[in-house]
Amino acid sequence: MAKKKQKDPANMSFLDHLEDLRWHLVRSVLGILIAATLAFIFKQFIFDVIIFGPKRIDFYTYRVLCDIASFLDFEQSFCYEELPFRIQSRTMAGQFSAHVWTSITAGFIVAFPYVIYQFWSFIKPALHTSERKNARLFIFSSSLLFFMGVIFGYYVITPLSINFLGSYTVSEQVFNDFDLSSYIGLLRASVLASGLIFELPIIIYFLTKVGLVTPQFLKKNRKYALVFILIISAVITPPDIASQVIVSIPVLILYEISIYISKFVLRKQKKQNRKTS
């Protein structure tokens, strides 16, 4: 049986590109579903260890924060014998829905390198031969930054949010009974938002490649970027200054790294233009 000839990307029509994109999306979804199925099977580990880890007072972040608070004489801020709230499910399908959507989220996180690989495979025909050689570096760096963001969101943003919101009360007559979907939603938003924010250097790399961003533009608008970063930090963290500063620091570092990445891309483009001229 003769093999089907692969179409030349240069001669592909718009509809052909859409068809190619569709198959990359299908493969990405299948990868996520396979990882999600594994997460669905290991329910006890996913929920008892990972999801409800930040709810336990012996969670690593709380111990570190308590040690720091004790050193600074602020034990009452982060040192608790227990977090004063409970988690409940108030709908018939609440726990099952939480199980399904948490598995899908976990599947996306685990399958992220494969999703990035599919994205790279789609844009690869439009790249130069020298750029195609950087496929492994692109997939590795994108995945590394995403996982670093996920870890930061899980170990920093989530505990800070739970500590603040879980212990906040307007009156002793009101007890915090949080719905399961609300608790998981906070954790999911913190983790995924951090993971995507940490992709900033990769985003800047591509924006520089297409000429939408330059190092000069990034330097000139640094103060506006700082304001934007503080706004983002305020959205994904509890409304206290300490938490916002803690979250802003790594994002500011990533922004500065992005400036150097933009410089590197332009320098490389200039060298290629000299060779071709």
C-alpha positions in Angstrom: 0.0 0.0 0.0 1.5 3.3 -1.0 2.2 5.9 1.7 0.3 9.1 1.6 2.6 11.9 0.4 3.1 14.7 3.0 2.0 18.0 1.6 4.6 20.7 1.1 3.9 23.5 3.7 4.8 26.2 1.1 2.1 24.9 -1.3 -0.6 24.4 1.4 -3.8 26.4 1.2 -5.5 28.1 4.1 -7.9 25.2 4.5 -4.9 22.7 4.5 -3.3 24.7 7.3 -6.6 24.6 9.3 -6.7 20.8 8.7 -3.2 20.5 10.0 -3.9 22.6 13.0 -7.0 20.5 13.7 -4.9 17.3 13.9 -2.4 18.9 16.2 -5.2 20.0 18.5 -6.7 16.5 18.4 -3.4 15.0 19.4 -3.0 17.6 22.2 -6.4 16.8 23.6 -5.7 13.0 23.4 -2.5 13.6 25.4 -4.4 15.6 28.0 -7.1 13.0 28.2 -4.6 10.1 28.7 -2.9 12.0 31.5 -6.3 13.0 33.0 -7.4 9.3 33.0 -4.3 8.4 35.1 -5.1 11.3 37.5 -8.7 10.1 37.7 -7.5 6.6 38.7 -5.1 7.9 41.4 -7.9 9.9 43.1 -6.6 9.4 46.7 -3.1 10.7 46.0 -4.4 13.6 43.9 -6.9 14.8 46.5 -5.5 13.7 49.9 -1.9 14.6 49.2 -1.9 17.3 46.5 -5.3 19.1 46.6 -5.8 19.1 50.4 -2.1 19.5 51.2 -2.3 23.3 51.6 -5.3 22.8 53.9 -3.1 21.0 56.5 -1.2 23.1 59.0 1.9 20.9 58.6 2.2 21.9 55.0 5.8 22.9 54.2 5.0 26.5 53.3 3.2 27.1 56.6 6.1 25.8 58.6 8.5 28.1 56.7 6.2 31.1 57.1 5.7 30.3 60.8 9.5 30.1 61.4 9.9 33.5 59.6 7.1 35.1 61.5 8.5 33.8 64.8 11.9 35.3 64.0 10.2 38.6 63.2 8.0 38.4 66.3 4.8 38.0 64.2 3.7 34.5 65.3 0.0 35.4 65.3 0.2 36.1 61.6 1.2 32.7 60.2 1.4 30.3 63.2 -1.9 28.4 63.7 -2.7 25.1 65.4 -5.3 24.5 62.7 -6.8 26.5 59.8 -10.3 27.6 61.0 -12.4 26.4 58.1 -14.0 23.3 56.7 -14.6 22.1 53.2 -18.0 20.7 52.2 -19.9 19.7 49.0 -23.4 21.0 48.8 -24.6 19.5 45.5 -25.3 15.9 44.6 -22.7 15.8 41.8 -20.3 18.2 43.5 -17.6 15.6 44.4 -17.8 13.8 41.1 -17.6 17.0 39.1 -14.6 18.1 41.3 -13.0 14.7 40.6 -13.5 15.0 36.8 -12.4 18.7 36.4 -9.4 18.2 38.8 -8.3 15.2 36.7 -8.5 17.3 33.5 -6.5 20.1 35.1 -3.9 17.6 36.3 -3.9 16.1 32.8 -3.2 19.4 31.2 -0.3 20.1 33.6 1.3 16.7 33.1 0.8 16.7 29.3 2.0 20.3 28.9 5.3 19.3 27.3 3.4 17.2 24.7 1.0 20.1 24.0 4.0 22.4 23.5 5.5 19.8 21.2 2.4 19.8 19.1 2.4 23.6 19.0 6.0 23.5 17.8 5.2 20.9 15.2 2.6 23.2 13.7 4.7 26.3 13.5 7.9 24.4 12.5 7.4 24.6 8.7 7.4 28.4 8.9 10.8 28.5 10.6 14.3 28.6 9.2 16.4 25.4 9.3 18.6 26.9 12.1 15.5 27.6 14.2 14.1 24.1 13.8 17.3 22.8 15.4 16.2 24.6 18.6 13.1 22.4 19.0 14.4 20.5 22.1 15.5 23.7 23.7 12.2 25.4 23.1 10.2 22.4 24.5 12.5 22.0 27.5 12.6 25.7 28.4 8.8 26.2 27.9 8.0 23.1 30.1 10.6 24.1 32.7 9.2 27.6 33.1 5.6 26.3 33.2 6.4 23.7 35.9 8.3 26.4 37.9 5.2 28.6 37.7 3.0 25.7 38.8 5.3 24.9 41.8 5.4 28.6 42.7 1.6 28.9 42.5 1.1 25.7 44.6 3.7 26.4 47.3 3.5 30.2 47.5 0.3 31.7 46.1 -2.1 29.0 47.2 -1.0 28.8 50.8 -0.9 32.6 51.1 -4.5 32.8 49.7 -5.8 30.0 51.9 -4.1 31.3 55.0 -5.6 34.8 54.5 -9.1 33.9 53.2 -9.5 30.8 55.3 -8.8 32.6 58.6 -10.6 35.9 57.7 -13.8 36.6 59.6 -16.2 39.5 60.0 -17.7 38.1 63.2 -17.1 35.2 65.6 -20.7 34.2 64.8 -19.8 33.3 61.2 -17.9 30.0 60.6 -16.1 29.5 57.3 -17.6 26.5 55.5 -16.2 26.6 52.0 -17.6 24.7 49.1 -15.4 22.1 47.5 -15.6 23.8 44.1 -14.6 27.2 45.6 -11.5 25.7 47.3 -10.4 23.8 44.2 -11.2 26.8 42.0 -8.8 29.0 44.0 -6.1 26.4 43.9 -6.5 25.8 40.1 -6.5 29.5 39.3 -3.4 30.1 41.4 -1.5 27.2 39.8 -2.5 27.7 36.2 -2.1 31.5 36.3 1.4 31.2 37.7 2.3 28.6 35.2 1.2 30.8 32.3 2.8 33.9 33.7 6.1 32.2 34.0 5.9 31.7 30.2 6.7 35.4 29.8 10.2 34.9 28.4 8.9 32.5 25.7 6.1 35.0 24.8 8.7 37.8 24.5 10.9 35.6 22.4 8.2 35.1 19.8 7.0 38.7 19.9 10.5 39.8 19.2 10.8 37.4 16.4 7.8 38.8 14.6 8.9 42.4 15.3 6.2 43.4 17.8 8.6 43.9 20.7 12.1 45.3 21.1 14.5 45.6 24.1 14.1 49.4 23.9 10.3 49.0 24.1 10.6 46.8 27.1 13.0 49.1 28.9 11.0 52.2 28.1 7.8 50.6 29.4 9.3 49.0 32.4 7.4 51.2 34.8 4.1 50.4 33.1 5.0 46.7 33.2 5.6 47.1 37.0 2.1 48.5 37.5 0.6 45.7 35.3 2.5 43.1 37.3 1.3 44.5 40.6 -2.3 44.5 39.3 -1.9 40.8 38.2 -0.4 40.0 41.6 -3.3 41.7 43.3 -5.8 39.6 41.3 -4.2 36.2 42.0 -3.2 36.8 45.6 -5.1 37.8 48.8 -5.4 41.6 49.3 -2.4 42.2 51.5 0.8 44.0 50.5 3.2 41.2 51.6 1.6 38.6 49.4 1.6 40.9 46.4 5.2 41.8 46.8 6.2 38.1 47.2 4.4 37.2 43.9 5.7 40.3 42.1 9.4 39.6 42.7 9.8 36.5 40.4 7.6 38.1 37.7 9.8 41.2 37.7 12.9 38.9 37.4 11.3 37.1 34.5 10.6 40.5 32.9 14.2 41.5 33.2 15.3 38.2 31.7 12.9 38.8 28.8 14.7 42.0 28.0 18.0 40.1 27.6 16.2 37.4 25.5 14.8 40.1 23.2 18.3 41.5 22.8 19.7 38.1 22.0 17.0 37.5 19.3 17.7 40.8 17.6 21.4 40.3 17.7 21.0 36.9 16.1 18.7 38.3 13.4 21.2 41.0 12.5 23.9 38.3 12.1 21.7 36.3 9.8 20.9 39.4 7.7 24.6 40.2 7.3 25.2 36.7 6.1 22.4 36.8 3.5 23.3 40.3 2.3 
